[in-house]
Every structure is written in structure tokens, then in C-alpha cells.
Amino acid sequence: MQVEDARYLKKKVKVGSLDVHPTEKALVVNYELEATILGQLGDAMLGDRKECQKIIRLKSLDDNTDIAALAREVVDKCKLIHPSKLSEVQHLISYLLTRKENVKDSHISLDNSSPEGTTEQANLNELESYMEMLYEEMPEKVRGASLILQLARNPDYLEELCQNETVLGALARVLREDWKKSLDLSYNIVYTFFCFSVFSNFHTVISHFKIGSLCMDIIDGELQRTDQYRDQLTKRKKGADGMADPAKLQQDYERNLKKYQAVVAKQDQVLRVCTYLLLNIAEDVRVEEKMRRKNIVGLLVRMLERESTDLLLLVVSFLKKLSVYMENKDDMGDLNIVEKVSRLIGTDNSDLLNVTVRLLLNLSFDANLRTKMIKVGLLPKLVSLIGEERHQQAVLAVLYHLSVDDKCKSMFTYTDCIPTVMKLVLSSPGPQVPLELMALAVNLAANKRNAQLICEGAGLKLLMKRALKYRDPLLTKMIRNIAQHEGPTRELFMDFVSELCEVVSSGGSDEFTLECVGVLGNLSLPDLDYCQLLTKYQLIDWIKNSLQPDAVEDDLALEVVVLLGTVAGDQAAAELIVETGILQALVNLLNAKQEDDEVVLQIVYVFYQLTRHESTRPQVISTTEVPAYLIDLMHDKNTEIRRVCDTTLDIIAENDEDWATRIQCHKFRWYNSQWLDMVEEAENIDTMGGEEMAGGEGLGHSFLHHSDVLDHQGMYSDGLSSPESEDYPGMNGHGEGSRPSSNYTNSEMCFGEGKRQCRSSAISVDSFSVSSSLAYHHTAHLMLDCSSHFTHSTPHLSLWKFSGCLEINL
């Protein structure tokens, strides 16, 4: 380009994004400046573009500032900001005001002065001379590093410093070689790189010179140096006790102690800036993983023993960030972090206390760490913080996690937690109680002693009043937990049964109605007339409709069944249940929900309650589906289901001889199923072997001539005939896996398409014979008793309890 040809310079500005300054009360306007030199004819001869920033400092910004007016003033004076961005400017100013308060309160920002700062003013044009100082003696190195630090603390100079790799390389080299020699030098250089770490764009500078790894080495080295100093002081103190002139040695000890304290103060500053730099670059998960491999958790936990509040605030913040990963949390647990953090709960620094509680919240997800929190006595300390609004949410969350453990629930009784929680719940403004508060209250109410404390005075009445007013499901869940405890607390609910029934009879199916049904299901009161409640509030039709498969949500259907189990304990109410056809609805629901263990258990419990009453027992027995299902569920994988089924079948067997025989036979076949299967298999092998002999003769027939072992009259001590010829829908037992589906042998009853089916083979036994491979004949008498065991050439036989004599010709 010829100079004489250049006539015009054309500038074009393209405005970019708006942002806040990272450290100052200022707005940053990002824009792109494009400059073009035009020739005589207006053609572009040379062009260039550069990304620029304009910083708008808001020095007058404080709590009394009119944000809207200030935003309009900024837009009017800065031509780079379009008036349409007024709302965005207002939002950024609001954020600056909030951030200002946080920075002021957090004490996490670094001091403006180095340990041995200089009053000399740094100049960017003298950068080369500052770099040359790094090659001089230690005082000059400290001075040069301090001047470079002054430049780095101005964000406007960071871009130019970043491009000067020579200066940064010299700083990194000096730090790596001389950090053990001077704490002041270490502080100045690390602080310089910390200024780069504040901005994510400059993190490549940190990684390029491996400053993160070097900072971890510095932290480790300074902590070891502190341990050495402490050991030396301890030895000096012990030596002073045994010397002839203890006064002189005591003076020497105090002089060394002051030196030690001065060194520790400088160390705390170095440790703080190193930790802060590591915290900034740890926003990259890959960098954080590298730190973990270099034992960053161990270093941070060791620093918890320091006394500097500013350092502890950074350390605990870093630990809180790391604790979200299970591996880090486990490492912290192995290093006894709970014991070391517990002393910080009593600190006067509100910021440190808040971040400590939040660290405990992350750790409290681990059951072992929760146990340690209880052992070190954190529970009463945390309870005392509930009243402080700033810490309340985090403290309630930690206490909720602690209350999950049943052993810990009872320990809340000995604190002021329950009165405080009740006060917060009842005084909560509006219909919604904070979730953490209600979660803790629900867990506490699950303990009997806690429930009694909650109900003291007018506690239960006030809770019921608020729950019914706002239809609060969580508050009603808390009341439901209170109702599950037997004793005087349950009797207090007599005054609220009518109100609960009115809510249920309204026909709602929301969570509040579900919890109300749950409360009624827990009220097993001897003085309560359940029959009158069912008729007065027309609950029978509502119950029948709710029991229809898929008519309501499964949770509500389950609570309705639980309510029936409670109501069926009253004889008059049980008769009403049977007369209105609810029994058949329960059978249909059992068939539809047979894979839901909880629903099956509660339905079986209703059957148990109905069989306890003489007036309703015949209807239950005559409804053959009920005993059939009970027989099938007698071998369910769920222990509670088996227990309730066995108890119910025992009642049925005591009152019906026919079913008693069938239940006995089914138990016999179940207990000896392996032996019976092996005998049948031996018979089949014997039959196949006889057919292969010449002429089809030989041992191709059964020695027992297809007579059923269970058909022998001697097996039935009560003289009953064999039940083989009788048809009834007995149910087969089953082992692990889903509930069985089988077919009938004599007659088939299908309770639902693709669902559980029954067959009478639970009673009748197919014909079988003993293997013809036995080379001799023998007559054996087997006493079928629970204690008898028969061992012969046939497989081992352990027979279920049965009286009688069986003669087999061998």
C-alpha cells in the first residue's frame, strides 16, 4: 500500500454481549472494532478487526442506589448499549449489588497487600526490568515478583501478560526452584497466577506451566514444615522443664513461639492463595480428577487443623465441592473428616458456619458418616442452629438425613428439636410449609416418644386444624405417623374421626384424601363404632368403587384395603363388609394385583380379620377362592404373607374338617415334593426299561399297580376318606420368582386372563410306582411323623408332620 494513496479510515463497531466485571463494581461491554483504510476511489486497501471491551465502573453503587435510574443513565451515556437492552442492564446491576454483598460477607477475596508489599508503583512499560529482577538475589526477586503482581491484579493487563510467555515462564521457573526459600516470593508469584485463574479463558496458562501441580507441592511442603516447627517447639518445651535454668529456656521458648506464629501467619496466606487457585481451575472435571489422584482431599483435610478463618472458609468450600463425588466422600470418611469439621460448628464466623453445614449435608448421605455425626455430638449443635434463618434450610436437611435412621429418631427427644419444629410448622406463613421442615417432622412423628411430645397440650388439635384448612398432604402424613402409635396418643383422634370421614366421603382421590384414609386405617380404637361410620358417611359404596381394578391409583387402593383391615376387626363392621359384597371385590383385586406384595399382604390380612369372627367365617370359607388363594400364598417368597396365610388357614382348618384335610394334604405334598418327584421319575424309567425287553414283557408295570400312596386309609387318623375323588380349587405352592400360574387337573377356575390359575393336584397325587431295579422284596412300615426319617435304597425321605401307617410291598 502506498501512503499517498490512503485517503480515508473507516471504522465499524459491532456490539457483542454485556457482562459484569469479575472483581470490580463495573459492567463490561464486549464489542468488535473493524478498521478499514480506503483509497481515493473508496476501495478498501487494508483492514483489521479487534475484539475490545469497555468497562463501565459503577462507583456509587450501594444498597440505597435506584437500580432502574442507574440503568437508564448507563444506557444514555454509553452509545455501545442499545436502549432495547435496558432490562438486561438493570438485571446485571442487580446482580452486581448482590455479588457485592456476598463478597463482603464471604471474606473469600484475597487481600490487596502481599506479606511484604512495596510502595513502588508498577508500570507495564517496565515489565522487562521486573523480569530481570527475578534473576537477582532473593530481595530483588521478591521485589520484582511484587511489581509484576501489581500489573496482574489489573484485569486490563492480563491479556498482554498472557501473551508474554517469557515473563510467565520466568515466574514459573523461579517459583519451582525457590518456593522453599521465601514465603513472600511464593505468595507474590502464586497470587500472580491466581489472577489468571479468575478467568476461565486464562486457565490454559495455568495448565501450560503446571502451576496447579506446583501449588499442591507447596501446600504439602508447608504443612510438613509446620509439623516440624511444632515438633521442635514441643521438644524445647520439654527440655525447659528439666534444665537447671528454666527461666532462660522459657524465654527462649516464647521467642521461638512468636517466630513460629509469624511463620504460620505467612503460611496461611500462601496456603490460602494456593487453595483458591486450585479451586478456580477445578471447575474443569478433568483437572479435578488429576487433583484427586495427587491426594487433594488429604491435603485439604490436613488444613482443617489450621486456625485462620479465611483459609478454613476456602478449604471447607473446596471440600464441599469435592464431596459430591462418591470417591472423594469415601476418602474424606477414611480421614475422619467429621471429627475435624465438628469443631467448626461452634465458630462465630457466619460464612464459615454456613459452608460447614452444607459440607455436612453432602456427607450425611452416607450412613456411616451419619453415625459418626451422632457419636461426635453434632445433633444438639445442629438443633441449636434451626432458629438462625441463614442456616435453617441446610440444617433442617442435615437433621432430616439423621432422622432417617431409626436409632437416631429417639435421640431427638433429648433436644429442643420437637418444640422448635412444631413452632415453625404452625407459624409457617401461607399454605405451604417448607419441604425440609415437613420431611423432618414426618420422620420424627414415626417415633412413639416424639409423637407424644408433639401431641402435648393442643399440639395435635392445632396440626389437624391446619391440615384440614390447607388440605396439606405432608402435614396429614405427619399426623398419620402419629396415629400409628398405640396408647394415649391414638385415643386423642376420637375427636377428629368425623372430620376425616367427611373428607374421605367427598370422593376425592388426591394425596390429601389418601393420607386421610391412611390416618383412619391406623385408628384401631375399641370404642369406635366402625359400622356406624360406614353407614353414616356412606363409605361402603366408595370403598367398593375404589377396590375395582384400575379404578383409582394403586396407593389409594392400598390404603383402602388397610382401612378395611382395621374396620374388619369390629364384628358388626365385618358382617357389613361381607353382606355388601366387598369380599368378592377383594378377591378380584387380589387377582389383579397379585404381583404387588404389599397389596396382597393387606388383602390377606383382611381375610384373617374376617375369619376371626364366627358370624363371618362361614362366608369366607364358602367363598372357595379365598382358601384357594391362601393355600397358594402359603409358600410365597414374602415372609409376612406366609405368616398371615398360615395363621388364617389354621383358623379355617380348626372350623372346617373338609378344608383341614385338603390343607394337610397340600402341606404334605409341598414338604415332600422332591421325594415324590424322584419316585415318579424312577417309575417312568422303569416303565421305559420294561418296554425294551423282548415281547414287551418284564418289569413294565408298577409294583404298586398305580395305587396312590395317599389313598391308604391308614394315613388319616381321623378316619376321613381320601380327598382324591373330591374336586376343589386348591392352589399350588411355589418357590422363588413371580407368583405361579398353573392349570386345573379336574376342573378349572380362571380368576383372570393370563393371571394365577389353580389345580386340584394340590390334593390328589398321580399314581406312581417304585423302580423295578430293586432286586428284592421287602415289607416296610413307615410311621409318617415329623420326627421320623426313612433311609433306604430309595432317596432320603423326610416327611412332614402326619399321623398314620403306610404299608408298601417292595
RASUL-V254959 format. One record per pair of residues at least 6 apart in sequence whose C-alpha atoms are under 6 Angstrom apart, sorted by the first residue. I is the first residue (numbers start at 1). J is the second residue. D is the distance in whole Angstrom. If there is no record, write none. Layout:
# RASUL-V254959
I&J&D / I&J&D
This chain:
# RASUL-V254959
5&39&6 / 6&39&5 / 7&39&5 / 7&40&6 / 8&37&6 / 8&38&5 / 9&36&6 / 9&37&5 / 10&35&6 / 10&36&5 / 11&34&6 / 11&35&4 / 12&33&6 / 12&34&5 / 13&32&6 / 13&33&5 / 14&31&6 / 14&32&5 / 15&31&4 / 16&30&5 / 16&31&5 / 17&30&5 / 18&28&6 / 18&29&5 / 19&27&6 / 19&28&5 / 20&27&5 / 20&28&5 / 21&27&6 / 21&28&6 / 25&58&6 / 26&56&5 / 26&57&4 / 26&58&5 / 27&55&6 / 27&56&5 / 28&54&6 / 28&55&5 / 29&53&5 / 29&54&5 / 30&52&6 / 30&53&5 / 31&52&5 / 32&50&6 / 32&51&4 / 32&52&6 / 33&49&5 / 33&50&5 / 34&48&6 / 34&49&4 / 35&47&6 / 35&48&5 / 36&46&6 / 36&47&4 / 37&44&6 / 37&45&6 / 37&46&5 / 38&44&4 / 38&45&5 / 71&89&6 / 71&90&5 / 75&81&6 / 106&351&6 / 115&184&6 / 122&147&5 / 130&144&5 / 133&140&5 / 133&141&5 / 133&144&5 / 134&141&4 / 142&185&5 / 145&188&6 / 146&188&6 / 149&192&5 / 152&158&6 / 152&192&6 / 179&186&5 / 187&270&5 / 194&277&5 / 196&202&5 / 197&203&6 / 197&280&6 / 215&274&5 / 219&271&6 / 240&246&5 / 240&249&5 / 272&311&5 / 282&288&5 / 300&315&6 / 313&352&5 / 320&359&5 / 323&329&5 / 345&353&6 / 354&391&6 / 361&398&5 / 364&370&5 / 383&417&6 / 386&392&5 / 396&436&6 / 397&436&6 / 400&440&5 / 403&409&5 / 413&450&6 / 431&470&6 / 442&478&4 / 445&451&5 / 445&481&6 / 445&482&5 / 446&481&5 / 448&485&6 / 451&482&5 / 467&475&6 / 467&476&6 / 473&511&6 / 473&512&4 / 476&515&6 / 477&515&6 / 480&519&5 / 483&490&5 / 483&522&6 / 484&522&5 / 500&516&6 / 504&513&6 / 514&556&6 / 518&559&6 / 521&562&6 / 521&563&4 / 521&566&6 / 524&566&6 / 530&573&6 / 531&573&4 / 534&540&6 / 546&552&6 / 549&589&6 / 558&599&6 / 565&606&5 / 568&574&5 / 568&609&6 / 569&609&6 / 575&616&6 / 601&641&5 / 608&648&5 / 610&616&6 / 611&617&4 / 628&729&6 / 628&730&5 / 628&731&5 / 630&645&6 / 631&731&5 / 632&731&4 / 632&732&5 / 632&733&5 / 634&642&5 / 634&645&5 / 635&733&5 / 635&734&6 / 636&642&6 / 653&659&6 / 653&660&4 / 665&763&6 / 666&762&5 / 666&763&6 / 668&800&6 / 671&800&6 / 680&768&5 / 682&771&5 / 683&769&5 / 683&770&6 / 683&771&5 / 686&771&6 / 686&772&6 / 687&700&5 / 690&698&5 / 690&699&5 / 690&700&4 / 691&700&6 / 702&769&5 / 703&769&6 / 704&769&5 / 706&767&5 / 706&768&6 / 707&767&6 / 708&767&5 / 711&722&5 / 714&804&5 / 714&805&5 / 715&804&4 / 715&805&6 / 717&804&6 / 724&764&4 / 728&760&6 / 729&758&6 / 729&759&6 / 729&760&6 / 730&759&6 / 730&760&5 / 730&762&6 / 731&758&5 / 732&762&6 / 741&756&4 / 741&757&5 / 742&757&5 / 742&758&6 / 743&757&6 / 743&758&6 / 743&759&5 / 744&758&5 / 744&759&3 / 745&759&5 / 745&760&6 / 750&757&5 / 777&810&5 / 778&810&5 / 779&809&5 / 779&810&6 / 780&808&6 / 781&806&6 / 781&807&5 / 782&805&6 / 782&806&5 / 783&805&5 / 784&802&5 / 784&803&6 / 784&804&6 / 785&801&5 / 785&802&5 / 785&803&6 / 786&800&5 / 786&801&4 / 789&797&6 / 789&798&5 / 790&797&5
